[in-house]
């Protein structure tokens, strides 16, 4: 990682529900101002999106060539984007 202070990597590929969501919730509690979470998953976490929105977090999801997903999560007020 080039700047370990700005991003928390959470590799949840291969974990079965609800463990990825539990790990995201635990990691959200650790976020400091300016930090984001880079979540790696083997499936798109549709149930996570409304929970993030309800807690004032935004997300940006990208599907990778191998079919896995990268979801960037951060505070909704940092960047003015919705999910």
Order of alpha helices (4+ residues) and beta strands (2+ residues): beta-alpha-beta-alpha-beta-beta
